[in-house]
Amino acid sequence: MCSSDLGAMTMEMLLAHWDGYAYDLSNYRLYHHPTEQRFYFLPWSTDLDYGWRPWSYPTCGRYGVEPSDYDDGILALRCEQSETCHAAIVDRMEVENERWAAADPVARMEALYTLIRDDVYADRRKYYSNSDFESHYACVTDWVTQRPDEIRAWVAEQRAKGAQ
């Protein structure tokens, strides 16, 4: 498996993008590069992440959040079963988690919230209420705030299992 595939699966796990390849076998394409004779993952439709599944599990950000559950795709399963590949995922998860946390996603969310809030409130065509908007924003903000520590704990747990 090439590093870009590991990166795609790692990001699905990190962001609890449960509607992608590794968790749900959804929203991806494979591209075969004719001269390299390699396949590449092309993830798309990353609208269902941060552990949010509003229509059947309306709890705040708790669906598909366990990184070890991302093994539905055959490549994801084989990677989890391979000591070397799984260790590479754990290493990559640690790096991407720290990079994401350092980027301060909560501050970015707050800036975007400030930018769009008045327009969201004024939109008469929306199919949700302003209180729904506020509660979803609060849910995602809380989720993003706690996720780096959850991933740090998962990385430590995986490393402890590997050391046994």
C-alpha positions as CSV (number, residue, x, y, z in Angstrom):
1,M,0.0,0.0,0.0
2,C,1.4,3.4,-0.9
3,S,1.7,6.3,1.5
4,S,-1.1,8.3,-0.1
5,D,-3.5,5.4,0.7
6,L,-2.3,5.2,4.2
7,G,-2.9,9.0,4.4
8,A,-6.4,8.7,3.2
9,M,-7.3,5.9,5.6
10,T,-5.5,7.7,8.5
11,M,-7.6,10.9,7.8
12,E,-10.8,8.9,7.7
13,M,-9.9,7.4,11.1
14,L,-8.7,10.7,12.6
15,L,-11.8,12.7,11.5
16,A,-14.2,9.9,12.1
17,H,-15.2,10.0,8.4
18,W,-17.3,6.9,8.8
19,D,-18.9,7.3,5.3
20,G,-15.7,6.6,3.5
21,Y,-13.8,3.5,2.3
22,A,-12.3,2.0,5.5
23,Y,-15.5,2.2,7.6
24,D,-18.4,2.0,5.2
25,L,-17.0,1.2,1.7
26,S,-18.5,4.4,0.4
27,N,-17.4,7.6,-1.3
28,Y,-14.2,6.7,-3.0
29,R,-12.9,5.9,-6.5
30,L,-9.9,4.1,-7.6
31,Y,-7.7,5.5,-10.3
32,H,-5.4,3.3,-12.3
33,H,-2.3,5.2,-13.5
34,P,-1.5,3.7,-16.9
35,T,2.2,4.3,-17.0
36,E,2.9,3.7,-13.3
37,Q,0.7,0.6,-13.2
38,R,-0.6,1.7,-9.8
39,F,-4.0,2.3,-8.3
40,Y,-4.7,5.4,-6.2
41,F,-7.6,6.1,-3.8
42,L,-9.6,9.2,-4.6
43,P,-11.8,10.0,-1.6
44,W,-14.8,12.2,-2.1
45,S,-18.0,13.4,-0.3
46,T,-16.4,14.0,3.1
47,D,-19.6,15.5,4.4
48,L,-20.3,12.9,7.1
49,D,-17.4,13.1,9.5
50,Y,-16.6,14.2,13.1
51,G,-18.7,11.2,14.2
52,W,-21.9,12.8,13.2
53,R,-24.8,10.6,11.7
54,P,-27.8,12.8,12.1
55,W,-30.6,10.7,10.6
56,S,-30.3,7.5,12.6
57,Y,-27.9,8.3,15.4
58,P,-28.6,11.9,16.4
59,T,-26.2,11.8,19.3
60,C,-23.5,14.4,19.2
61,G,-20.4,13.1,17.4
62,R,-20.2,9.6,18.7
63,Y,-20.7,7.4,15.6
64,G,-17.7,5.7,14.0
65,V,-15.1,7.4,16.3
66,E,-13.1,4.3,17.2
67,P,-10.1,4.2,14.8
68,S,-9.7,0.4,15.2
69,D,-13.2,-0.1,13.6
70,Y,-12.0,1.3,10.3
71,D,-11.4,-2.1,8.7
72,D,-14.3,-2.8,6.4
73,G,-12.4,-2.4,3.1
74,I,-10.2,-5.3,2.3
75,L,-7.1,-3.1,2.1
76,A,-7.9,-1.5,5.5
77,L,-8.5,-5.0,7.0
78,R,-5.2,-6.4,5.6
79,C,-3.4,-3.3,6.9
80,E,-4.8,-3.8,10.3
81,Q,-3.7,-7.5,10.2
82,S,-0.2,-6.6,9.1
83,E,2.1,-5.6,12.0
84,T,4.2,-3.4,9.7
85,C,1.3,-1.7,8.0
86,H,-0.6,-1.2,11.3
87,A,2.5,0.3,12.8
88,A,2.7,2.7,9.9
89,I,-0.9,3.7,10.4
90,V,-0.3,4.4,14.1
91,D,2.8,6.4,13.3
92,R,0.9,8.4,10.6
93,M,-2.0,8.9,12.9
94,E,0.2,10.4,15.6
95,V,1.8,12.8,13.0
96,E,-1.4,13.9,11.4
97,N,-3.2,14.3,14.8
98,E,-0.5,16.6,16.0
99,R,-0.4,18.6,12.8
100,W,-4.2,19.0,12.9
101,A,-4.2,20.0,16.6
102,A,-1.4,22.5,15.9
103,A,-3.5,24.1,13.1
104,D,-6.0,25.1,15.8
105,P,-9.2,23.9,14.1
106,V,-11.4,25.3,16.8
107,A,-10.1,28.8,16.1
108,R,-10.7,28.3,12.4
109,M,-14.2,27.1,13.1
110,E,-14.9,30.1,15.3
111,A,-13.8,32.4,12.5
112,L,-16.0,30.7,10.0
113,Y,-18.9,30.7,12.4
114,T,-18.6,34.4,12.9
115,L,-18.4,34.9,9.1
116,I,-21.6,32.8,8.3
117,R,-23.8,33.1,11.4
118,D,-25.9,36.1,10.4
119,D,-26.5,34.7,6.9
120,V,-27.5,31.3,8.3
121,Y,-29.9,33.0,10.6
122,A,-31.4,35.1,7.8
123,D,-31.8,32.2,5.4
124,R,-35.5,31.5,5.2
125,R,-35.0,28.5,2.9
126,K,-33.0,26.4,5.3
127,Y,-34.6,23.1,6.5
128,Y,-33.3,23.3,10.0
129,S,-33.8,25.8,12.8
130,N,-31.3,28.3,14.1
131,S,-31.1,26.3,17.4
132,D,-30.2,23.2,15.3
133,F,-27.4,25.2,13.7
134,E,-26.2,26.4,17.1
135,S,-26.3,22.9,18.7
136,H,-24.5,21.3,15.7
137,Y,-21.8,24.0,15.9
138,A,-21.4,23.3,19.6
139,C,-21.3,19.6,19.1
140,V,-18.6,19.8,16.4
141,T,-16.6,22.3,18.4
142,D,-16.7,20.0,21.5
143,W,-15.7,17.0,19.3
144,V,-12.8,18.8,17.6
145,T,-11.6,20.0,21.0
146,Q,-11.5,16.5,22.5
147,R,-10.4,14.5,19.5
148,P,-6.6,15.1,19.7
149,D,-6.5,13.7,23.2
150,E,-8.7,10.7,22.1
151,I,-6.3,10.0,19.3
152,R,-3.2,10.4,21.6
153,A,-4.8,7.7,23.9
154,W,-5.5,5.4,20.9
155,V,-1.9,5.8,19.6
156,A,-0.6,5.0,23.1
157,E,-2.9,2.0,23.4
158,Q,-1.9,0.6,20.0
159,R,1.8,1.0,20.8
160,A,1.3,-0.8,24.1
161,K,-0.4,-3.7,22.3
162,G,2.5,-3.8,19.8
163,A,5.1,-3.9,22.6
164,Q,3.5,-7.0,24.1
